[in-house]
Amino acid sequence: MKNKLRELRAAKEWSQSDLADKLDVSRQTVNAIETEKYDPSLPLAFKIAKLFKLKIEEIFELEKY
């Protein structure tokens, strides 16, 4: 799943650790999502969207098969 998490985080000048603290996850989880090695759970995706005041689909995009 493609995502814009890294760009959104950078725009706020947050480190991966800063974002992890705000989302109550590990820094490794943030890194895995940003590098598209891990797709967040739906509750976590909603939490990310709420934090950035965006819709989930504005952050995450399903790759075409």
Gaussian input, Z-matrix of N, CA and C with variables (Angstrom, degrees):
# hf/3-21g

backbone

0 1
 N
 C     1     B1
 C     2     B2     1     A1
 N     3     B3     2     A2     1     D1
 C     4     B4     3     A3     2     D2
 C     5     B5     4     A4     3     D3
 N     6     B6     5     A5     4     D4
 C     7     B7     6     A6     5     D5
 C     8     B8     7     A7     6     D6
 N     9     B9     8     A8     7     D7
 C    10    B10     9     A9     8     D8
 C    11    B11    10    A10     9     D9
 N    12    B12    11    A11    10    D10
 C    13    B13    12    A12    11    D11
 C    14    B14    13    A13    12    D12
 N    15    B15    14    A14    13    D13
 C    16    B16    15    A15    14    D14
 C    17    B17    16    A16    15    D15
 N    18    B18    17    A17    16    D16
 C    19    B19    18    A18    17    D17
 C    20    B20    19    A19    18    D18
 N    21    B21    20    A20    19    D19
 C    22    B22    21    A21    20    D20
 C    23    B23    22    A22    21    D21
 N    24    B24    23    A23    22    D22
 C    25    B25    24    A24    23    D23
 C    26    B26    25    A25    24    D24
 N    27    B27    26    A26    25    D25
 C    28    B28    27    A27    26    D26
 C    29    B29    28    A28    27    D27
 N    30    B30    29    A29    28    D28
 C    31    B31    30    A30    29    D29
 C    32    B32    31    A31    30    D30
 N    33    B33    32    A32    31    D31
 C    34    B34    33    A33    32    D32
 C    35    B35    34    A34    33    D33
 N    36    B36    35    A35    34    D34
 C    37    B37    36    A36    35    D35
 C    38    B38    37    A37    36    D36
 N    39    B39    38    A38    37    D37
 C    40    B40    39    A39    38    D38
 C    41    B41    40    A40    39    D39
 N    42    B42    41    A41    40    D40
 C    43    B43    42    A42    41    D41
 C    44    B44    43    A43    42    D42
 N    45    B45    44    A44    43    D43
 C    46    B46    45    A45    44    D44
 C    47    B47    46    A46    45    D45
 N    48    B48    47    A47    46    D46
 C    49    B49    48    A48    47    D47
 C    50    B50    49    A49    48    D48
 N    51    B51    50    A50    49    D49
 C    52    B52    51    A51    50    D50
 C    53    B53    52    A52    51    D51
 N    54    B54    53    A53    52    D52
 C    55    B55    54    A54    53    D53
 C    56    B56    55    A55    54    D54
 N    57    B57    56    A56    55    D55
 C    58    B58    57    A57    56    D56
 C    59    B59    58    A58    57    D57
 N    60    B60    59    A59    58    D58
 C    61    B61    60    A60    59    D59
 C    62    B62    61    A61    60    D60
 N    63    B63    62    A62    61    D61
 C    64    B64    63    A63    62    D62
 C    65    B65    64    A64    63    D63
 N    66    B66    65    A65    64    D64
 C    67    B67    66    A66    65    D65
 C    68    B68    67    A67    66    D66
 N    69    B69    68    A68    67    D67
 C    70    B70    69    A69    68    D68
 C    71    B71    70    A70    69    D69
 N    72    B72    71    A71    70    D70
 C    73    B73    72    A72    71    D71
 C    74    B74    73    A73    72    D72
 N    75    B75    74    A74    73    D73
 C    76    B76    75    A75    74    D74
 C    77    B77    76    A76    75    D75
 N    78    B78    77    A77    76    D76
 C    79    B79    78    A78    77    D77
 C    80    B80    79    A79    78    D78
 N    81    B81    80    A80    79    D79
 C    82    B82    81    A81    80    D80
 C    83    B83    82    A82    81    D81
 N    84    B84    83    A83    82    D82
 C    85    B85    84    A84    83    D83
 C    86    B86    85    A85    84    D84
 N    87    B87    86    A86    85    D85
 C    88    B88    87    A87    86    D86
 C    89    B89    88    A88    87    D87
 N    90    B90    89    A89    88    D88
 C    91    B91    90    A90    89    D89
 C    92    B92    91    A91    90    D90
 N    93    B93    92    A92    91    D91
 C    94    B94    93    A93    92    D92
 C    95    B95    94    A94    93    D93
 N    96    B96    95    A95    94    D94
 C    97    B97    96    A96    95    D95
 C    98    B98    97    A97    96    D96
 N    99    B99    98    A98    97    D97
 C   100   B100    99    A99    98    D98
 C   101   B101   100   A100    99    D99
 N   102   B102   101   A101   100   D100
 C   103   B103   102   A102   101   D101
 C   104   B104   103   A103   102   D102
 N   105   B105   104   A104   103   D103
 C   106   B106   105   A105   104   D104
 C   107   B107   106   A106   105   D105
 N   108   B108   107   A107   106   D106
 C   109   B109   108   A108   107   D107
 C   110   B110   109   A109   108   D108
 N   111   B111   110   A110   109   D109
 C   112   B112   111   A111   110   D110
 C   113   B113   112   A112   111   D111
 N   114   B114   113   A113   112   D112
 C   115   B115   114   A114   113   D113
 C   116   B116   115   A115   114   D114
 N   117   B117   116   A116   115   D115
 C   118   B118   117   A117   116   D116
 C   119   B119   118   A118   117   D117
 N   120   B120   119   A119   118   D118
 C   121   B121   120   A120   119   D119
 C   122   B122   121   A121   120   D120
 N   123   B123   122   A122   121   D121
 C   124   B124   123   A123   122   D122
 C   125   B125   124   A124   123   D123
 N   126   B126   125   A125   124   D124
 C   127   B127   126   A126   125   D125
 C   128   B128   127   A127   126   D126
 N   129   B129   128   A128   127   D127
 C   130   B130   129   A129   128   D128
 C   131   B131   130   A130   129   D129
 N   132   B132   131   A131   130   D130
 C   133   B133   132   A132   131   D131
 C   134   B134   133   A133   132   D132
 N   135   B135   134   A134   133   D133
 C   136   B136   135   A135   134   D134
 C   137   B137   136   A136   135   D135
 N   138   B138   137   A137   136   D136
 C   139   B139   138   A138   137   D137
 C   140   B140   139   A139   138   D138
 N   141   B141   140   A140   139   D139
 C   142   B142   141   A141   140   D140
 C   143   B143   142   A142   141   D141
 N   144   B144   143   A143   142   D142
 C   145   B145   144   A144   143   D143
 C   146   B146   145   A145   144   D144
 N   147   B147   146   A146   145   D145
 C   148   B148   147   A147   146   D146
 C   149   B149   148   A148   147   D147
 N   150   B150   149   A149   148   D148
 C   151   B151   150   A150   149   D149
 C   152   B152   151   A151   150   D150
 N   153   B153   152   A152   151   D151
 C   154   B154   153   A153   152   D152
 C   155   B155   154   A154   153   D153
 N   156   B156   155   A155   154   D154
 C   157   B157   156   A156   155   D155
 C   158   B158   157   A157   156   D156
 N   159   B159   158   A158   157   D157
 C   160   B160   159   A159   158   D158
 C   161   B161   160   A160   159   D159
 N   162   B162   161   A161   160   D160
 C   163   B163   162   A162   161   D161
 C   164   B164   163   A163   162   D162
 N   165   B165   164   A164   163   D163
 C   166   B166   165   A165   164   D164
 C   167   B167   166   A166   165   D165
 N   168   B168   167   A167   166   D166
 C   169   B169   168   A168   167   D167
 C   170   B170   169   A169   168   D168
 N   171   B171   170   A170   169   D169
 C   172   B172   171   A171   170   D170
 C   173   B173   172   A172   171   D171
 N   174   B174   173   A173   172   D172
 C   175   B175   174   A174   173   D173
 C   176   B176   175   A175   174   D174
 N   177   B177   176   A176   175   D175
 C   178   B178   177   A177   176   D176
 C   179   B179   178   A178   177   D177
 N   180   B180   179   A179   178   D178
 C   181   B181   180   A180   179   D179
 C   182   B182   181   A181   180   D180
 N   183   B183   182   A182   181   D181
 C   184   B184   183   A183   182   D182
 C   185   B185   184   A184   183   D183
 N   186   B186   185   A185   184   D184
 C   187   B187   186   A186   185   D185
 C   188   B188   187   A187   186   D186
 N   189   B189   188   A188   187   D187
 C   190   B190   189   A189   188   D188
 C   191   B191   190   A190   189   D189
 N   192   B192   191   A191   190   D190
 C   193   B193   192   A192   191   D191
 C   194   B194   193   A193   192   D192

   B1=1.4429
   B2=1.5248
   B3=1.3076
   B4=1.4637
   B5=1.5230
   B6=1.3436
   B7=1.4569
   B8=1.5231
   B9=1.3169
   B10=1.4659
   B11=1.5352
   B12=1.3062
   B13=1.4611
   B14=1.5294
   B15=1.3137
   B16=1.4673
   B17=1.5291
   B18=1.3288
   B19=1.4672
   B20=1.5279
   B21=1.3240
   B22=1.4663
   B23=1.5231
   B24=1.3137
   B25=1.4649
   B26=1.5230
   B27=1.3171
   B28=1.4616
   B29=1.5277
   B30=1.3212
   B31=1.4692
   B32=1.5325
   B33=1.3261
   B34=1.4686
   B35=1.5316
   B36=1.3453
   B37=1.4689
   B38=1.5272
   B39=1.3440
   B40=1.4579
   B41=1.5216
   B42=1.3093
   B43=1.4635
   B44=1.5332
   B45=1.3198
   B46=1.4683
   B47=1.5242
   B48=1.3145
   B49=1.4671
   B50=1.5264
   B51=1.3353
   B52=1.4697
   B53=1.5255
   B54=1.3298
   B55=1.4611
   B56=1.5266
   B57=1.3105
   B58=1.4659
   B59=1.5299
   B60=1.3227
   B61=1.4689
   B62=1.5205
   B63=1.3222
   B64=1.4693
   B65=1.5321
   B66=1.3404
   B67=1.4632
   B68=1.5297
   B69=1.3258
   B70=1.4673
   B71=1.5330
   B72=1.3438
   B73=1.4696
   B74=1.5273
   B75=1.3111
   B76=1.4652
   B77=1.5328
   B78=1.3268
   B79=1.4595
   B80=1.5256
   B81=1.3296
   B82=1.4601
   B83=1.5209
   B84=1.3341
   B85=1.4695
   B86=1.5146
   B87=1.3228
   B88=1.4683
   B89=1.5246
   B90=1.3373
   B91=1.4632
   B92=1.5235
   B93=1.3214
   B94=1.4690
   B95=1.5261
   B96=1.3214
   B97=1.4665
   B98=1.5309
   B99=1.3342
   B100=1.4644
   B101=1.5254
   B102=1.3229
   B103=1.4634
   B104=1.5326
   B105=1.3269
   B106=1.4702
   B107=1.5258
   B108=1.3366
   B109=1.4604
   B110=1.5244
   B111=1.3252
   B112=1.4664
   B113=1.5149
   B114=1.3311
   B115=1.4609
   B116=1.5219
   B117=1.3295
   B118=1.4662
   B119=1.5270
   B120=1.3131
   B121=1.4670
   B122=1.5245
   B123=1.3021
   B124=1.4636
   B125=1.5284
   B126=1.3496
   B127=1.4697
   B128=1.5310
   B129=1.3373
   B130=1.4604
   B131=1.5331
   B132=1.3117
   B133=1.4767
   B134=1.5253
   B135=1.3383
   B136=1.4708
   B137=1.5247
   B138=1.3298
   B139=1.4629
   B140=1.5367
   B141=1.3300
   B142=1.4710
   B143=1.5270
   B144=1.3334
   B145=1.4644
   B146=1.5235
   B147=1.3122
   B148=1.4695
   B149=1.5248
   B150=1.3261
   B151=1.4580
   B152=1.5316
   B153=1.3235
   B154=1.4682
   B155=1.5320
   B156=1.3372
   B157=1.4698
   B158=1.5358
   B159=1.3329
   B160=1.4625
   B161=1.5247
   B162=1.3241
   B163=1.4606
   B164=1.5235
   B165=1.3185
   B166=1.4681
   B167=1.5238
   B168=1.3206
   B169=1.4628
   B170=1.5300
   B171=1.3297
   B172=1.4636
   B173=1.5330
   B174=1.3205
   B175=1.4666
   B176=1.5284
   B177=1.3233
   B178=1.4641
   B179=1.5225
   B180=1.3329
   B181=1.4632
   B182=1.5182
   B183=1.3084
   B184=1.4656
   B185=1.5088
   B186=1.3194
   B187=1.4630
   B188=1.5109
   B189=1.3190
   B190=1.4631
   B191=1.5155
   B192=1.3046
   B193=1.4724
   B194=1.4907
   A1=108.64
   A2=116.57
   A3=121.45
   A4=109.20
   A5=116.27
   A6=118.58
   A7=110.85
   A8=115.09
   A9=122.42
   A10=111.19
   A11=116.64
   A12=120.29
   A13=112.20
   A14=117.34
   A15=120.17
   A16=111.03
   A17=116.71
   A18=120.89
   A19=111.28
   A20=116.52
   A21=120.39
   A22=110.98
   A23=116.07
   A24=121.08
   A25=110.49
   A26=116.68
   A27=121.17
   A28=111.45
   A29=116.67
   A30=120.65
   A31=111.11
   A32=116.59
   A33=121.30
   A34=111.45
   A35=115.52
   A36=121.95
   A37=112.20
   A38=115.45
   A39=121.93
   A40=108.89
   A41=116.58
   A42=120.46
   A43=107.62
   A44=115.42
   A45=118.34
   A46=109.57
   A47=117.38
   A48=120.77
   A49=111.51
   A50=116.70
   A51=120.28
   A52=110.27
   A53=115.54
   A54=119.87
   A55=110.46
   A56=117.12
   A57=121.20
   A58=110.66
   A59=116.51
   A60=120.37
   A61=111.07
   A62=117.21
   A63=121.21
   A64=111.88
   A65=115.82
   A66=120.51
   A67=112.62
   A68=117.10
   A69=122.62
   A70=111.61
   A71=115.00
   A72=121.73
   A73=107.31
   A74=117.15
   A75=120.48
   A76=110.25
   A77=115.13
   A78=119.87
   A79=109.50
   A80=116.71
   A81=121.13
   A82=111.33
   A83=116.69
   A84=120.67
   A85=110.28
   A86=117.09
   A87=120.94
   A88=109.78
   A89=116.47
   A90=120.33
   A91=111.22
   A92=117.18
   A93=121.18
   A94=111.69
   A95=117.39
   A96=120.51
   A97=109.52
   A98=116.52
   A99=120.31
   A100=112.74
   A101=116.91
   A102=120.60
   A103=111.82
   A104=115.51
   A105=123.79
   A106=112.89
   A107=115.45
   A108=121.04
   A109=111.17
   A110=116.04
   A111=121.67
   A112=108.51
   A113=116.54
   A114=121.73
   A115=107.85
   A116=117.33
   A117=119.11
   A118=111.56
   A119=115.16
   A120=119.78
   A121=107.98
   A122=116.88
   A123=120.42
   A124=111.71
   A125=119.62
   A126=118.57
   A127=112.69
   A128=117.52
   A129=120.11
   A130=110.70
   A131=117.49
   A132=120.47
   A133=110.30
   A134=117.43
   A135=120.57
   A136=110.60
   A137=117.04
   A138=121.63
   A139=110.56
   A140=115.72
   A141=120.83
   A142=110.14
   A143=116.38
   A144=120.37
   A145=111.43
   A146=116.49
   A147=120.21
   A148=111.00
   A149=116.82
   A150=121.03
   A151=111.55
   A152=116.14
   A153=120.57
   A154=113.01
   A155=116.30
   A156=122.21
   A157=111.59
   A158=114.33
   A159=121.88
   A160=108.90
   A161=116.11
   A162=121.17
   A163=107.85
   A164=116.04
   A165=120.56
   A166=110.57
   A167=116.99
   A168=120.11
   A169=113.12
   A170=117.38
   A171=120.41
   A172=111.07
   A173=116.45
   A174=122.09
   A175=110.94
   A176=115.92
   A177=121.80
   A178=110.74
   A179=114.76
   A180=120.42
   A181=108.64
   A182=115.44
   A183=120.48
   A184=108.95
   A185=116.58
   A186=120.22
   A187=109.82
   A188=115.25
   A189=120.13
   A190=109.26
   A191=115.68
   A192=120.66
   A193=111.31
   D1=124.29
   D2=176.43
   D3=-72.00
   D4=149.39
   D5=176.72
   D6=-152.94
   D7=163.47
   D8=-178.24
   D9=-111.07
   D10=20.93
   D11=-173.63
   D12=-60.65
   D13=-43.88
   D14=-178.70
   D15=-60.30
   D16=-44.49
   D17=-179.82
   D18=-65.15
   D19=-41.74
   D20=179.43
   D21=-64.73
   D22=-42.48
   D23=178.99
   D24=-64.02
   D25=-45.11
   D26=-179.29
   D27=-62.86
   D28=-37.23
   D29=179.64
   D30=-62.71
   D31=-29.65
   D32=178.64
   D33=-88.96
   D34=-4.14
   D35=-176.89
   D36=59.45
   D37=38.38
   D38=176.84
   D39=-98.63
   D40=142.82
   D41=171.52
   D42=-79.21
   D43=169.56
   D44=175.31
   D45=-61.13
   D46=-36.37
   D47=178.75
   D48=-65.75
   D49=-39.67
   D50=177.39
   D51=-59.47
   D52=-48.13
   D53=-178.94
   D54=-64.97
   D55=-41.68
   D56=178.98
   D57=-58.42
   D58=-43.08
   D59=178.65
   D60=-62.06
   D61=-41.79
   D62=-179.07
   D63=-67.09
   D64=-30.20
   D65=-178.38
   D66=-96.27
   D67=-5.16
   D68=-177.65
   D69=60.09
   D70=44.63
   D71=174.90
   D72=-131.63
   D73=175.88
   D74=178.76
   D75=-81.74
   D76=160.07
   D77=175.93
   D78=-63.52
   D79=-33.44
   D80=178.73
   D81=-62.82
   D82=-35.82
   D83=177.27
   D84=-64.57
   D85=-45.22
   D86=178.06
   D87=-59.99
   D88=-45.33
   D89=179.15
   D90=-60.48
   D91=-44.05
   D92=-178.96
   D93=-64.14
   D94=-37.77
   D95=177.50
   D96=-67.75
   D97=-46.45
   D98=-178.60
   D99=-61.49
   D100=-36.25
   D101=-178.97
   D102=-89.62
   D103=7.93
   D104=176.04
   D105=59.60
   D106=32.25
   D107=174.72
   D108=-95.29
   D109=-9.89
   D110=-177.63
   D111=-146.34
   D112=131.67
   D113=173.94
   D114=-96.28
   D115=128.52
   D116=-177.64
   D117=-67.73
   D118=155.52
   D119=173.20
   D120=-64.76
   D121=162.61
   D122=179.05
   D123=-60.38
   D124=-44.88
   D125=176.98
   D126=-59.16
   D127=-39.13
   D128=178.67
   D129=-68.89
   D130=-39.25
   D131=177.19
   D132=-60.67
   D133=-41.84
   D134=177.12
   D135=-63.53
   D136=-40.06
   D137=179.97
   D138=-63.22
   D139=-42.69
   D140=178.01
   D141=-63.00
   D142=-46.68
   D143=-179.92
   D144=-60.86
   D145=-42.38
   D146=179.56
   D147=-64.54
   D148=-41.76
   D149=-179.94
   D150=-59.83
   D151=-40.75
   D152=-178.73
   D153=-92.73
   D154=1.69
   D155=179.43
   D156=56.26
   D157=46.24
   D158=179.22
   D159=-132.17
   D160=165.81
   D161=172.67
   D162=-80.79
   D163=151.55
   D164=179.43
   D165=-53.00
   D166=-43.95
   D167=-176.61
   D168=-70.56
   D169=-10.62
   D170=174.27
   D171=-83.97
   D172=-14.02
   D173=-179.76
   D174=-107.03
   D175=-43.00
   D176=-175.63
   D177=-112.98
   D178=139.60
   D179=179.55
   D180=-132.88
   D181=125.93
   D182=178.07
   D183=-70.22
   D184=129.46
   D185=178.37
   D186=-71.80
   D187=144.77
   D188=178.67
   D189=-78.05
   D190=141.75
   D191=-178.29
   D192=-93.56

